[in-house]
Amino acid sequence: MKTLSAILVLSFICAMTGCNTVKGVGQDLQKAGEKIEDVAKKK
């Protein structure tokens, strides 16, 4: 659970620093969510 929380926080930080628009934030968060789902499915 701690690992998942850390991934979420890091993804949020990357999303906020990696784009300049609200649309860009949404896209980055969606990509981060997809990666988290992939990791969760592998476990």
C-alpha positions as CSV (number, residue, x, y, z in Angstrom):
1,M,0.0,0.0,0.0
2,K,2.9,2.4,0.8
3,T,4.4,1.6,-2.7
4,L,1.1,2.5,-4.4
5,S,0.8,5.7,-2.4
6,A,4.3,6.7,-3.3
7,I,3.6,6.0,-7.0
8,L,0.5,8.1,-6.9
9,V,2.4,11.0,-5.3
10,L,5.3,10.8,-7.7
11,S,2.9,10.6,-10.6
12,F,1.0,13.7,-9.4
13,I,4.2,15.7,-9.0
14,C,5.4,14.6,-12.5
15,A,2.1,15.5,-14.0
16,M,2.1,19.0,-12.4
17,T,5.7,19.8,-13.5
18,G,5.4,18.1,-16.9
19,C,2.6,20.2,-18.5
20,N,1.3,23.7,-18.6
21,T,-2.4,23.2,-19.2
22,V,-5.4,21.6,-17.5
23,K,-5.9,19.3,-20.5
24,G,-2.2,18.3,-20.2
25,V,-2.6,17.5,-16.5
26,G,-5.6,15.3,-17.3
27,Q,-3.7,13.4,-20.0
28,D,-0.7,12.9,-17.7
29,L,-2.9,11.7,-14.8
30,Q,-4.7,9.3,-17.2
31,K,-1.3,7.9,-18.3
32,A,-0.2,7.5,-14.7
33,G,-3.4,5.8,-13.8
34,E,-3.0,3.3,-16.7
35,K,0.6,2.5,-15.5
36,I,-0.7,2.0,-11.9
37,E,-3.4,-0.3,-13.2
38,D,-0.8,-2.3,-15.2
39,V,1.4,-2.7,-12.1
40,A,-1.6,-3.8,-10.0
41,K,-2.7,-6.4,-12.6
42,K,0.8,-7.9,-12.5
43,K,0.6,-8.5,-8.8
